[in-house]
Amino acid sequence: MAHRIAEVVIDCSDPQLLAGFYLELLDGRPRQSRPEWATIWADPIILGFQRVPECKSVKNRCHLDFFCDDLEESAVRAERLGARRMGDVVIDPPGAFIVLQDPEGNEFCFVSGYPDDPDV
């Protein structure tokens, strides 16, 4: 039996806050919204945001990477939306990346220069 990813869900304190952040960051479309749950369509995936009672207390074991053409421009835009940089651009041939945190402290990266073909 084959399976496919239905959506990526991020545990958080404020689903509407994070859904709004990623909606703007990724030029997505809203799907569902209620106090404990929100989802957005961020082509080609659905991101879900689920309220949980505990606060984030450790480094993410999994994070999102977003391809972009310009790391600095993408980082500045994310900061305007409420993200924080976690360091400088890292050059890692054949590309580069920068790590940021969303408004609730979840890490994500912008990456550029890497092949986006999964067969490469």
N, C-alpha and C positions, 0 to 999 in steps of 0.2 A: 504494500500500500504506500503510495507516495503522499507526502505531506508538503505543505508550503506555509510560509510564515503568514499569519493572518494580520498581525500588527505587532508593533513594538510598544510595550507599555512601560511607562516611567512612574515609579512610586513617588509621591510628593505630598506636600502639605496643602497646596492650593492649586487644584487642577485647572481652574480658569486662568490663573496667572501664567502657568507654564504653557498651557495651550495657546494663550494669546502671544506669548514670547515666540514660540516656535512657528505659529501661524504667520507672524510678521517676518521672522527670520527666513523662512522657507517659501514665502509667498504661497502658502497653503490655502485650503478651504476648510471651514468648520464643518463638522459632521454631527456630533452629539455634544450636549452640554447639560450637566446637572451638577449640583453641589459637590458630589463625591466622584464625579467621572466626566471627562471630556475627551473627545477625539477630534483629530484633524486629518485631512487628506493632504499629504505632502508627497506628491507624485515622485516615486512610484510606490510609496508605502503609506500605511496609516499609523499615526502615532497616537497612543492612548495615554492619558494622565489620570492616575488613580490615587485618590486620597488615602493615606495611611496614617495611623496614629503616631508612629515614631518619627523622629527627625533623622535626617541623614547624619551618620556619624563616622563613616569610613570612606575610603576612596572607592569609586565605582569599580566593580569587577567587569563591567561591560560598558562601552560608551559608543556614541554615534560619531561617525566620520562623514563630513559633507565635502564633496568635490567643489572647488571654486577656481576661478581664473586668477583672482588677485587676493592673496592672503591678507594683506594689510587692509584693503578696502572692506573685505568681509569681516575682519576682526573689529574694525572701527564701527561698522554698522551694528554688529552684535553688541558692542559696548553701549551704543546709544539706546539699544533695546533693553539693557540691564545685565548683560554678561560681564564677566571679569576675565582678563587674561591671566594665564597661569605661568607665563614665561615668554621667551622670545621665539621667533620662528626657528625651527629646527630643519636644517638641510640634511636630507636623507636620500641620496641618489637612488632612484631617478626623479625624486621630487622633494617636496618640503611640506611641513605641517606646523600648525600652531594650536596649542591647547587652551581652551577657555572653560569657564564654568557658567552655567545658566543661572537665573536668579535664585534658584534653590541650592546651588552648589554642585549640580551634576556636571561632570566633565563631558566635553565634546570637542571635536577637532575639525578644523578646516584643513583640507589637503589639496595640493596642486601638483601637477606634473607627473602624477602616477598614472599608469595606464588604467582605464576604466573597463577594459575588456577582461572578464573573469578567466578567459583562456590564456592570457599572457602570463 
